[in-house]
Amino acid sequence: MWDPGKYLDFADLRGRPFFDLTARIGAQTPRRVVDLGCGPGNLTLSLAQRWPDAALEASDNSPEMVQAARAAGIAAELLDVREWTPKPDTDVVISNAVLQWVPEHRQLLERWARELPPGAWIAIQVPGNFDAPSHALTRELAASARWAARLAEVGLREDDAVDTPPQYAERLAAQGCMVDAWETTYTQRLAGENAVLEWITGTALRPVKAALDEQEWQQFRRDLAPMLDRAYPPRGDGTTWFEFRRIFVVARTPGGG
Ligand SMILES: C[S@@+](CC[C@H](N)C(=O)[O-])C[C@H]1O[C@@H](n2cnc3c(N)ncnc32)[C@H](O)[C@@H]1O
């Protein structure tokens, strides 16, 4: 289950890659703009502001997120990204920080490139940090003698959850797209106690939380906190540097002039 409140705790830092991504979309007057995995809708609103004349379509497969997006004024629908197909007037499709949860997203990208009209824009961003200490230590703890039995069924993502920028670029170029792919490592300054633990609670730790009861979850957090503190030592002023690599791909389908 997604917790929109927890996810929005770091809205500013989580929002920045979205704006870096969408800045590279060159559409002037798109007919329809789609936000797949729109989350709580706070970033979707910026799409309505940028393209006020476009039909805006937003969806997410979490009922809690759809509810939060609707409360933010977005007419979001409950839909799995795997089920989405473009309407004929879809000129822009964005999926920010979603496709890392969808193993078959590589084939989805190819299908979208084939089904979208000529000159349409596809813009995606996925985390590229699955081998970072925050993820590696979570996997290490989950596999430890204390937790392995409880968490055996929890699929914690390895670094093959996403591709490299050239792999995405090649896949979409093979569909005839013009492609702009890159990566950025953000050096984020997180504030507060257990800052990295709090950061990953809203995203990467969700499957762990969902598999445990409340008492076990609090114990898992207590076990993980000192491991994260060693990997990401808090500074004298209580803030913590947290490097976050992200992968961006903006592609344009062929025939757009
Ligand atoms: C990290 S949040 C990103 C939300 C928003 N795009 C943003 O940038 O703030 C990931 C979102 O992906 C959604 N999601 C995960 N798997 C999905 C799927 N298969 N279909 C649709 N949405 C999905 C989650 O419900 C969640 O809202």
The ligand as a Tripos MOL2 file, in Angstrom:
@<TRIPOS>MOLECULE
LIG
   27    29     1     0     0
SMALL
NO_CHARGES

@<TRIPOS>ATOM
      1 C1          7.4750    6.8350   -6.5310 C.3       1 LIG1
      2 S1          5.7700    7.0950   -6.8830 S.3       1 LIG1
      3 C2          5.8230    8.3110   -8.2020 C.3       1 LIG1
      4 C3          4.5680    9.1240   -8.2940 C.3       1 LIG1
      5 C4          4.6170   10.2970   -9.2810 C.3       1 LIG1
      6 N1          4.7910    9.8500  -10.6560 N.3       1 LIG1
      7 C5          5.7220   11.2630   -8.8870 C.2       1 LIG1
      8 O1          6.6560   11.4390   -9.6610 O.co2     1 LIG1
      9 O2          5.6340   11.8330   -7.7940 O.co2     1 LIG1
     10 C6          5.4000    5.6100   -7.7560 C.3       1 LIG1
     11 C7          3.9450    5.5240   -8.1790 C.3       1 LIG1
     12 O3          3.8340    4.4580   -9.1300 O.3       1 LIG1
     13 C8          2.6150    3.8240   -8.9000 C.3       1 LIG1
     14 N2          2.7030    2.4950   -9.5120 N.ar      1 LIG1
     15 C9          3.5370    1.4750   -9.1860 C.ar      1 LIG1
     16 N3          3.3180    0.4160   -9.9870 N.ar      1 LIG1
     17 C10         2.3330    0.7870  -10.8520 C.ar      1 LIG1
     18 C11         1.6640    0.1290  -11.9230 C.ar      1 LIG1
     19 N4          1.9640   -1.1180  -12.2590 N.pl3     1 LIG1
     20 N5          0.7050    0.8040  -12.5860 N.ar      1 LIG1
     21 C12         0.3820    2.0840  -12.2500 C.ar      1 LIG1
     22 N6          0.9860    2.7570  -11.2460 N.ar      1 LIG1
     23 C13         1.9400    2.1210  -10.5540 C.ar      1 LIG1
     24 C14         2.4760    3.8150   -7.4000 C.3       1 LIG1
     25 O4          1.1580    3.5730   -6.9780 O.3       1 LIG1
     26 C15         2.9850    5.2030   -7.0500 C.3       1 LIG1
     27 O5          1.9750    6.1570   -7.0340 O.3       1 LIG1
@<TRIPOS>BOND
     1     1     2 1
     2     2     3 1
     3     2    10 1
     4     3     4 1
     5     4     5 1
     6     5     6 1
     7     5     7 1
     8     7     8 2
     9     7     9 1
    10    10    11 1
    11    11    12 1
    12    11    26 1
    13    12    13 1
    14    13    14 1
    15    13    24 1
    16    14    15 ar
    17    14    23 ar
    18    15    16 ar
    19    16    17 ar
    20    17    18 ar
    21    17    23 ar
    22    18    19 1
    23    18    20 ar
    24    20    21 ar
    25    21    22 ar
    26    22    23 ar
    27    24    25 1
    28    24    26 1
    29    26    27 1
@<TRIPOS>SUBSTRUCTURE
     1 LIG1         1 GROUP 0 **** ****
